[in-house]
Amino acid sequence: MKRIAVTAFCTLAVGVIAAASVSAEPPRSQLTKFMCVTALDPPSRAISVTAVMRPVSGTSKLQIKFQLYSRSSSARPFTRVHGGDLNRWVSPSDPTLGERSADVWTVIKQVVDLKAPATYRLRAVYRWIGAHNKVLGTMSRTSPSCYEPELRPDLQVKTISVEAVASNPSANLYVAVIRNRGATAAGPFQVQFIDGSVVKSRSVATLPAHSTIHQRFVGPLCTSGPATVTADPVDAVDDYDRANNSLTVTCSSTAGATLHSRVQ
């Protein structure tokens, strides 16, 4: 089915625990339990971390905010993603947490429905607040990178060639090359040919990743008007880029076939 890519944000849980004092003083901030989940279905793609925060001397309030950064290729810099509850300071549900030296605040943060292909990082920014809302200090920690590959199929009408039909001078043979540019197989789906009032379809059971097939249609002469071939006209395949699913060919009486893309 046709999908509109949407990025959603979800905080799984906030846990509060108390820790006994130990001889070696634990760090005031930690980022642990990093997870990167890749998936064919976009809502199942996720990046997750657990932020741990302990008070410093004089703390009356603990705060954390999470930031998500992404980039579409290694040649581009990471940029901040906005939405949901990202970039907002949050505090423990227990307002007294942080007033005791042994307090520990643990926050699990997960962001789901990640667009692909892209690389992501989660950053936790910690803030310690003392009396009269004075900021005692801040610290940020960043997760490892999470690469989300695009695993869905991508059907493309790559080319259309026009040939004469020896037995019928008033018709042409249209040969369309259909390619699956994606990482997984596509199918079943239809390939549709339209030339004026002429509409024809061919069924394709499956098209493996990075493979091509040829679909042939006999139609009116190319000089009589444009003809269009569309792969999967009814959106049966979860195709991540439908802009290349159609191609239109036009001809003139003095020139050969001319190909141009038609974005749906």
C-alpha positions in Angstrom: 0.0 0.0 0.0 1.1 3.6 -0.5 2.9 5.0 2.5 3.6 8.5 3.6 6.8 8.6 5.6 6.3 10.1 9.0 8.7 10.4 11.9 7.2 9.7 15.3 8.7 10.2 18.7 8.1 8.0 21.8 9.4 8.0 25.3 9.1 4.4 26.6 9.5 4.8 30.3 10.9 6.9 33.1 12.3 4.9 36.1 13.4 6.1 39.5 15.7 4.1 41.7 17.8 4.8 44.8 21.4 3.8 45.0 23.6 3.2 48.0 26.8 5.1 48.4 29.9 3.3 47.2 33.6 4.1 47.8 34.3 4.9 44.2 32.0 7.9 43.2 29.9 7.0 40.1 29.7 9.4 37.2 27.1 12.2 37.4 25.8 11.4 33.9 25.9 8.3 31.7 24.4 7.2 28.4 23.9 3.4 28.2 22.0 0.6 26.6 22.2 2.0 23.0 20.0 0.1 20.5 19.7 0.5 16.8 16.8 -1.4 15.2 16.7 -1.7 11.4 13.5 -2.9 9.6 11.7 -3.1 6.3 8.6 -1.4 7.8 9.4 2.3 8.7 7.4 2.3 12.0 9.6 -0.5 13.3 12.9 1.4 12.8 14.2 2.8 16.0 17.1 4.2 18.0 17.1 3.9 21.8 19.3 4.9 24.7 19.1 5.0 28.5 20.2 8.2 30.2 21.4 7.9 33.9 21.7 11.1 36.0 23.0 11.6 39.6 23.0 14.8 41.6 25.9 17.1 42.2 26.4 18.9 45.5 23.6 21.4 46.1 21.2 19.9 43.6 17.5 20.6 44.1 16.3 19.6 40.6 17.4 17.2 37.8 16.6 17.8 34.1 17.3 16.1 30.9 16.5 16.8 27.3 17.0 14.6 24.2 18.1 15.7 20.8 18.0 13.6 17.6 20.5 14.3 14.8 20.5 12.8 11.3 22.3 12.9 8.0 21.4 11.4 4.7 24.9 10.6 3.5 28.5 10.7 4.9 29.2 13.8 2.8 26.6 15.8 4.7 26.8 17.1 8.3 24.5 15.9 11.1 21.5 18.2 11.5 19.0 18.3 14.4 15.6 16.7 13.9 12.6 18.6 15.4 9.3 17.2 16.6 7.5 15.3 19.3 9.1 15.7 22.8 12.6 16.2 21.5 14.6 19.3 22.6 12.4 19.8 25.7 13.6 19.7 29.3 11.9 17.0 31.4 12.2 16.5 35.1 11.5 13.4 37.4 7.9 12.8 38.3 9.1 12.9 41.9 10.2 16.6 42.4 12.4 15.7 45.3 14.6 13.3 43.3 18.1 14.7 43.2 18.0 16.3 46.7 19.7 13.2 48.2 23.3 12.4 47.2 22.4 8.7 46.5 19.5 9.5 44.1 19.7 8.1 40.6 17.3 9.1 37.8 17.1 6.7 34.8 15.3 7.7 31.6 14.8 5.4 28.6 14.4 7.3 25.3 13.3 5.7 22.0 12.6 7.4 18.7 10.7 5.3 16.1 9.5 5.5 12.5 12.9 6.7 11.2 13.3 7.7 7.6 15.8 5.9 5.5 18.5 5.7 4.2 20.0 7.9 7.0 22.3 7.8 10.0 21.1 8.9 13.4 22.5 9.9 16.8 20.7 10.6 20.1 22.1 13.2 22.4 21.2 13.6 26.1 21.8 17.0 27.6 21.9 17.0 31.5 21.2 20.0 33.7 21.6 20.3 37.5 19.7 23.1 39.2 20.2 24.3 42.7 18.5 26.8 45.0 16.7 29.8 43.4 16.8 27.9 40.0 20.5 28.5 39.7 22.1 26.2 37.0 24.9 24.4 38.7 26.2 22.7 35.6 25.4 21.0 32.3 26.7 18.0 30.4 25.9 16.3 27.1 26.5 12.8 25.9 26.0 11.4 22.4 25.1 7.9 21.4 27.0 5.9 18.7 25.7 6.2 15.1 22.6 4.2 14.0 22.5 3.6 10.3 19.0 2.9 8.9 19.2 1.4 5.4 16.2 1.6 3.1 15.1 -2.0 2.7 11.9 -1.6 0.8 11.6 -2.3 -3.0 11.7 0.6 -5.5 10.1 0.0 -8.9 11.3 2.0 -11.8 10.3 2.2 -15.4 13.8 2.7 -16.7 13.4 3.0 -20.4 10.8 2.5 -23.2 11.9 1.6 -26.7 9.6 1.8 -29.8 9.8 -0.7 -32.6 8.0 -1.3 -35.8 5.5 -4.1 -36.2 6.2 -5.8 -39.5 2.7 -7.3 -39.8 0.9 -4.1 -38.8 2.2 -0.8 -40.2 -0.4 1.1 -38.1 1.0 -0.1 -34.8 4.2 0.0 -32.8 5.7 -2.4 -30.3 6.6 -0.7 -27.0 9.2 -2.5 -24.9 9.5 -1.2 -21.3 12.4 -2.1 -19.0 11.1 -2.4 -15.4 13.8 -2.3 -12.7 13.6 -3.0 -8.9 16.2 -0.6 -7.5 15.4 -1.6 -3.9 16.9 -4.0 -1.5 14.0 -6.5 -1.4 11.8 -8.3 -3.9 8.6 -6.6 -5.2 5.4 -8.4 -6.2 2.9 -9.2 -7.2 2.1 -6.0 -9.2 0.8 -4.8 -12.5 2.6 -3.0 -15.3 0.1 -0.7 -17.2 0.4 0.7 -20.7 -1.8 3.7 -21.7 -2.0 5.3 -25.1 -5.1 7.5 -25.6 -8.0 5.1 -25.1 -5.8 2.0 -25.3 -5.2 0.6 -21.8 -3.3 -2.7 -21.4 -1.8 -4.5 -18.3 0.6 -7.2 -17.6 0.9 -9.1 -14.3 4.3 -9.6 -12.6 4.5 -12.2 -9.9 7.8 -11.0 -8.4 10.8 -8.9 -9.3 13.9 -9.6 -7.2 16.0 -6.8 -5.8 18.3 -5.1 -8.3 16.7 -7.1 -11.2 15.0 -6.0 -14.4 12.3 -7.4 -16.7 11.0 -6.4 -20.1 7.3 -5.9 -20.7 6.0 -5.6 -24.3 2.9 -3.9 -25.5 1.5 -3.5 -29.0 -0.2 -0.1 -29.3 -1.0 2.7 -31.8 1.8 4.4 -33.7 4.0 6.4 -31.5 3.5 9.5 -33.7 -0.2 9.5 -32.9 0.4 10.6 -29.3 2.3 10.0 -26.1 2.2 6.5 -24.4 2.9 5.9 -20.7 4.0 2.8 -18.9 3.5 2.6 -15.1 4.8 0.0 -12.7 2.3 -0.8 -10.0 -0.5 1.7 -10.8 -2.7 0.7 -7.9 0.1 0.9 -5.2 0.1 -2.8 -4.4 3.8 -2.6 -3.5 5.2 -0.7 -0.5 7.5 1.2 -2.9 9.6 3.8 -1.1 10.0 6.1 -4.2 7.0 6.3 -6.5 8.3 9.3 -8.5 10.1 6.9 -10.9 7.2 4.5 -11.4 6.1 6.0 -14.7 7.7 6.9 -18.0 6.1 8.5 -21.0 7.4 8.3 -24.6 6.5 10.7 -27.4 7.5 10.6 -31.1 7.3 13.0 -34.0 7.1 12.2 -37.7 10.6 13.5 -38.3 12.4 12.1 -35.2 12.7 9.0 -33.2 11.2 8.2 -29.8 11.8 10.8 -27.1 11.6 9.6 -23.5 10.7 11.8 -20.5 9.7 11.0 -16.9 6.3 11.8 -15.5 6.2 12.2 -11.7 3.0 10.9 -10.2 
